[in-house]
Amino acid sequence: MNFSPTAVGDVVLRLWGGGEKFLWSLAATCGAVFAILCGGWFFRLGGVPDVFQNYGLLLLLSTVGLGILAGFRTWDGVPPKTVHLIADDFQSFWSQSRQKDGRITTQFCFRMKVTNLTDGPIVLSTLRLLKPRLRRDDDELARHILTRHPIANVYGFDNPIVPGAISRASCDIIVNRPIGKSGRKITAVVAISDQRGRWHKLKFEKLRAVNDKPV
């Protein structure tokens, strides 16, 4: 068998081209076979100890090597961040409101600073609430994100954040039911997507409530 640097490099490149899922599958398979042979060697099952003696070390090294390669492949496939988000805790809040028909709605208002880390304009396109978690049948009455204009002090849905600039964004979500206990600070997590489809999470540790009970 040829173990020259050229042959080894060719194998590594072929494995790398298979993607992280392929590499993780190979690492898991080698690890599973090693575990089975190790168990057979421990309990002295038939000819398994001889097989383990001959191939156990190779399987262990293959599992470790493929795992490391899969880890690097996964890391290499992660796209770079496009924005950096900073929560504005002072201006962010949540509240509950009682409607004329008796319904109680919950509103989450998130305010933040956004830094564009790319060399092109970024537009914040949509958001979703991760915590508190919404139910599948929840009716969202409103869900939008507004970004400040690069020059004027006005907010809009399609305002871009120019490269290297810091802008402000205002996010609002209104749900058609009571969520949480009114009057208490809560932990909230929101995910925001840019026009490239890259999602960014932002955590508000102590989101303040603006009323003690629905009004």
N, C-alpha and C positions, 0 to 999 in steps of 0.2 A: 504493500500500500504506500502511495506517495504522500509523505507529510511535509513536502517542501513548502516554504513560505508562500510561494505563488499559489499552490493548490489550496492551502489553508485560507488564504485571502479570498480566493474565488468562492469557496464554500461560505465564508462569512458574508460576502456580498450577496450571494444568492439567498441566504437566510434573511438578511436585512431587507431585501426586496420583497420578501413575502409579507411584511407588515408585522405590527406588534401582536395581533391576534394569533397569527401563525406561529410566532416565536413562543408566545405564552402557552399555546397548545402543545408544542413540542416539549417545552420545559415541564409541563404538568404530566405529560405522558411518560417521560423519562423518570420523573419523580415517583409516579405511581408504580411503574415496573420495578424500580429500585426498592420501594417499600414492600412490594409483594415478595420479591426475592429475599429481602432481608428477613421477612417473617418466615419464609420457608427455610432459610438457613438457621434461624433461631430454633424452630421446632423440628429440624432435621427431617424434612419431608422429601423422601425419595432422593432423586439426584439434584434437587434444588441447591444444596450447599455447594456442589461443584460448579454449577452455573454462576452462583453468587461470587465464588472465589475468582472466577475467570472474568466476569463482566460487572461486578458490583462497583468497583472503583471507577470504571469507565462511565457507568450510568450516573454515579454521583457527580463526577466532574462535568458530564453533559448537562445535568440538571442545573448545576450552579452556573455554568457558562451560558447556557441558553437563557436562564433567568436574568443574568446581568445584561446580556444582549437585548432581551425583551424590554428590560427597564430603560435602557438607553434609547431604544427605538420608540418607546412610548413617550419619553421626555422630549425626543426630537420632533415628534408629531404634534406636540402642543403648540398652537399658534401663539404668538406674543400678544400681550395685553395691548388693547387699543386706547383704553382710558383708565384713569385713576379716580376713584370716587371717595369723597370725604363727606361724612354725614354732618349736617347742620342741626345738631340736637336742639338748639335754642328755638329755632323756628319750626321744627317738626312737631306734630301732635296727632292725637286720635280722639274721636268723640263719637257719641251716640245721639241720635235725634229721633224724636217721636213725630210721626207724620199725622196728618189730619185724620186718616182712616185708622189710626191706632198702631200701625206698623212701626217698628224700631229699625232704623238703618244705622250702619256703622261706617264711619269715614276715617280713612288713613291719609294723612298729609305728610309727605316726605320732602324735605328740602336738603339740597346737597350742592357741593362744589365738584366740578368735573374738569379734569385735565386731559387734554388730547395728547397722547404719547406717540402719535404717528406723524408722518410727513404729508398727510392729506386731511381734508375736512371730515369730521365725524358728526353724524346725526343720530341722536338717541331716538329710537323708533317705537319701542313698546316696553312694557314692564309687566311683572306678575308678582303677587304676594306669596312668599314662601313660608313665612311665619308671622302671625298665626296662620295655620294651614286652612285653606278654604275647602269646602266640600264640593263634590262634582256637580251637585244640583244647586249650588249657590247662584243667585242672580246678582250679577255685578251691574249696578245702575250706571256706574261711570268708572273708566280706567284710562287715564291719559298722562302724558308727560310733556311738559313745556320747557323749552330751553331759551335762555336769554339771547337776544340778538348780539352779534359780535361787536356792534358799534352802539346802537341805541339801547336804552333801558326798557325794552319791551320783550315779551315772551311769546313764543309761537311753537307750533308743532314741528316745523321743518327748518328751524334755525340751525345752521352748522356751527360746530366748534372748530375754529381754525387751528392749524398745526401748532403745537406748543402752548396754546392759550388755555387759560382757566376761565370757565364759565359757570353759571349757576343753572340749576334745573329744579323744577317744581313738579312733583308727582302726586297724583290723587287717585284713590280707589274708594268707591262707595259700594257697600254690600247691603243687600236687601234683607238683613236680619241682624240681631244683636250678636256681637262677638266679644268675648271677654267680659270682665266685670267693670262696669263704668266707674271712673274716678281713680283707677289704679294705673301706675306706670307699667308698661309691658315691654317685652323684648320683641322687636320686629325685624324681619329680614326681607328685603326686596331684591328682585333680580331685574336688571335692565339690559336691553339688547340695543346694539347699534345697527346701522344699516348693513353691516357686513354679516349680521347674524351671530355675532359673538356676545355671549351673555356675561354679565358682571354682577356679582353679589355685593350687597352693602347691608351691614348690620347696625341697627339702632338699639343700643343697649338698654336705655331707659326712655322709651317713647312716652312723653307726658300726656295725660288726659286733660282736656280743657273743661270738662264738666263732671260733677259727681253722680249725676243721673241723667237719663235721656230728657232732653227739653225740646 
